[in-house]
């Protein structure tokens, strides 16, 4: 690939809202809010996930396949001026992400099946997606939306995020629209999900701040949650 990347650790937890408030209060004493967040420390993420008619990505996740990948197109706060194509690769709790910026026009062509321009695209990742849309039959399947509250800590390149309001478009196929028709993908509106990403080590101080005896790590997938209806 064009970018020099390294696998990062990724831990996920479903947490009660009360524990979210407690952990956030502790984290805010030593971690800083991501500069891309708004004045309330939040931003909305929308991701168009790709899969094939056999639900390859969905089934690999459900079957616990250790090594797998997913393609998605992502943008923030309904701003179409900055859109990225991403490939996320996972080996157990290790993850690796490649990304390439694409234009709104290119994004609309991809989701509408107008793929010819991708063959000679200057971004290698776009060319790879084109190939896999041909021989793996990948297609846009669902729009996943959620609100993220991110915190960063330089030692260990640590990123801690709280994700909530996870919503799915189900069979609604109008991607890249300001008026999104979606529904909640979780059981209650206050469901919170804690994610911890870091490089070679997780500093002990962060381990202590996020530790809650009754919380267990789990393999939660937003894409999987948003596809549970169909």
N, C-alpha and C positions, 0 to 999 in steps of 0.2 A: 504494500500500500504506500501511498505518498507520504503519510504521516508516521513519525516514530512514536509508537504508543507502547504502554505497558499495562498489564492486567492490574486491576485494583480490587481490593476486597469490597464486598457489598453485603451488608447485613440488613434484614428487614424484620419489623415487628409491628403487629397490630396492638394498639394501646388504647385504653379507656381515656375519655376526654379529660378526666380529673388528673390522670397521670401525665397527659400531655402538658397541662398547665404547670405541673410541678417540675417536669423535666425542662421545659422551656425557660422557666424562671432561673433554674440553675445554669443552663447553658448561656443565657444572656450575660452572665457575669464574666465569662472568659472568652466567648466566641463572638464574632462580629456578623452582622447581617450581610447577606450577599448584596453587592452594589447594584444589581439589576432589579432588586425588589423595590416596591413602591414605598410610600411613606408609612404604610402599615406593616411593612416587612413581608409582603406577599406578592406573588404574581400568578397568573393563570397560564397553564400549559395546555395546548391542544396538540394531539399526535394522531396522524393518520397511519394506522398499522396495516402492513401488507401480510397476506397469507394466500394460500392457494385453495382450490375447491375441495381438497382433501384435508384442509385445516392442519397442514404440516406443523406450523409453529405452535399452534394451540395444543395439538396432540403431543408434541415433544415435551412441552411443559408439563402437561397432565401426567405423562408417563415417566417423568423424572429423568429424562435423557440428560446426562451430565454435560455434554458439549452441544450447544445449540446457538442459533443466531436469529435475529429478527430485524427487519427493515421497517423504518417509520419516517414520516415527514413531520417535522415539529415547528411550531411557531408559538409566540408568547403574546398574551394580552390582546389577541385578535389583531395583531399588527402584521400585515402581509409584506412589509418592507424587509423583514429579516426572516427567512425560512431556511431550515436546514434539512437535508437528507441525512439520516443516521443509520448505521448498522451497529447493533449491539450484540456482542458475542459473550457467551457465558460458559464457564467451566466450573460447575458447582457454585461456590460463593465468590468466585473471581469473575470480574467482568472487564470487557474491553470495548470501547466505543470509537468508531470512526465517523466523521461527519464531513459534509460538504455543503456549502451554501448554494442555494438555487434561487432563481427569481420566481416571482409570483406567476409569470407567464409559463415558465418551465413546469412549475408545480401543477398548474391547471392542465397542461398538456399530459402530464404523467397520469393524473387521476382520471382524465377523460380518454385514456388509451391512445393518445397521439404520441407514439414512442420513437419515431424515426430520428429525431434530433439527438437522442441519447447515445446512439452508436458511436458518434465521433465527438462526444462531449469532452471538454478538457479535464473534467473531474473524473478520476478513476472510479470513484464510488458510484457515480451516475452510470458509467458504462457497465459496472458490475451488476447494478440493479436491472439494467436493460437485459443483460444476459439471463438473469434469473427470472425475469418476467417472461422470457421466452421459453426456457427449458424447465423451470419449476412452476410456471404458470402463476407466478405471484400477481396479486391484484389488491388494490385498496379494499379493506374489509370493514373497518369501523373507525370512527373518530372517538378517541378517548380524551376526556377533559378532566382536569382537576386543578385545585389551588395548592400552591406550594409555599411553604415558609422555610427559607434556607439559611443556614449558619455555616461559617467557615472558620477553620483553625489551622494556621500555617504549619506547625510541626506535624509531620506525617501526612500533610496535604489532606486534612480531614474535612469532610463535608457532611453535615447533619441536616436532614430535611424532615419536615412534617407535611404530609400530604392529606388532603381532605376534599370533600365534595366531588368524589369521583363519579363521573357521569358517562353514559354511553349513548351513541346514536342508534343502536340496534340496526335496523335495515335501512335507515335513512341514508341515502347515498350522495347527498349534496355536500361535498367536501368544500372547504375553503369558503365559507359563507359567514357573514356577520350575524345572521339569525340562525342559531344552532338549535335544532329540535332534538333534545336528548332527555334521558331520564336517569335517576340515580342508579348506580351499579352496586351500591352497598345497602345493607339492611337498615341502617339508621343514618340520618344526616350528620350526626356527630362522630361517625367512625373516623378514627385517625390512624395514620400509618407512619411509623418512624423508619427512616432509612439512614444508614451510616456507611459512608464510603471513605476509604483511606488507602494509602499506598502500602509500604512494607510493614508498618506498625501502627497500632492505635494507641496514642498516648494514654497512660494510666489515668490521668486526670479526666479524660473524656470517658473512659470506661466507667469510672466512679460516678460521673454525672448522669449517665444514661441507664445505670443499673437499677432495675426494679426486680425484686426476688420472684414475683409471680409472672413476669413477662418472659415469654420464650420466643426465640428466633423462629421465623417461619418463611416458607417460600411463597410469598404473596406476589401475584402478578396482576397488574392493573389491566393488561390486555385480556388475561384469562377471566377476570371479574366482569369485564365489559362484554365478553362473548358468552357468558353463561346463559343468556336469554335466547341465543341462537347464532 
